[in-house]
Amino acid sequence: WHGDDPDGGDALVAPWTMHTHFSTGISDQSLENAVDALRANNYSGCYSVEVATTRYSEPAIVIAKLRDAAERRQQQG
């Protein structure tokens, strides 16, 4: 999403989302907001990372952040 409220746009379409991908440029807060919106709508699809760089450590960082977010939410119940 682009515009004034990308997190709000993500939350708006979350109930119909079947697949999602995260850019390596996503902020920590936007990642958390997107994961929360998907979880609130019982998302059970795939998560992937958009690779638009030749620096392959960047997607690994996003994958680690997604894993951490999932573990935190699992611990919360």
C-alpha positions in Angstrom: 0.0 0.0 0.0 1.0 3.5 -0.6 -0.5 6.7 0.6 -1.4 8.2 3.9 -2.2 5.1 5.8 -0.5 1.9 4.5 -1.1 0.0 7.8 -4.8 0.9 7.6 -4.9 -0.4 4.0 -3.3 -3.7 5.1 -5.9 -4.1 7.9 -8.7 -3.3 5.5 -7.8 -6.2 3.1 -6.7 -8.7 5.8 -10.0 -10.6 5.9 -9.6 -11.5 2.2 -5.9 -12.1 2.1 -4.7 -15.5 0.9 -1.0 -14.8 0.4 1.2 -12.0 1.6 4.7 -10.9 1.1 6.9 -8.5 3.0 9.5 -6.2 1.4 13.0 -6.0 2.8 12.3 -2.2 3.4 9.3 -2.8 5.7 9.6 -1.0 9.1 9.4 -3.0 12.3 6.2 -1.3 13.3 4.5 -2.0 9.9 5.6 -5.6 10.0 4.1 -6.0 13.5 0.9 -4.2 12.4 0.5 -6.4 9.4 1.0 -9.6 11.4 -1.5 -8.4 14.0 -4.1 -7.6 11.3 -3.6 -11.0 9.6 -3.7 -12.9 12.9 -6.9 -11.0 14.0 -8.5 -12.4 10.8 -7.3 -16.0 11.2 -4.9 -15.8 8.3 -3.5 -19.2 7.5 -1.8 -18.5 4.1 1.8 -18.2 3.2 4.2 -15.5 4.2 7.0 -14.7 1.8 9.7 -12.1 1.5 10.1 -9.9 -1.6 13.7 -10.0 -2.8 14.5 -6.8 -4.7 18.2 -6.7 -3.8 21.4 -8.7 -4.4 22.2 -8.4 -0.7 20.8 -11.7 0.5 21.2 -10.9 4.1 18.3 -8.4 3.9 15.6 -11.1 3.3 17.1 -13.2 6.1 16.5 -10.3 8.4 12.8 -10.0 7.5 12.4 -13.8 7.9 14.0 -13.5 11.4 11.6 -10.7 12.3 8.6 -12.7 11.0 9.7 -15.7 13.0 10.1 -13.5 16.2 6.7 -12.0 15.7 5.1 -15.4 15.3 6.8 -16.7 18.4 5.8 -13.7 20.5 2.2 -14.1 19.4 2.2 -17.9 20.1 3.5 -17.2 23.6 0.7 -14.7 24.1 -1.9 -17.3 23.2 
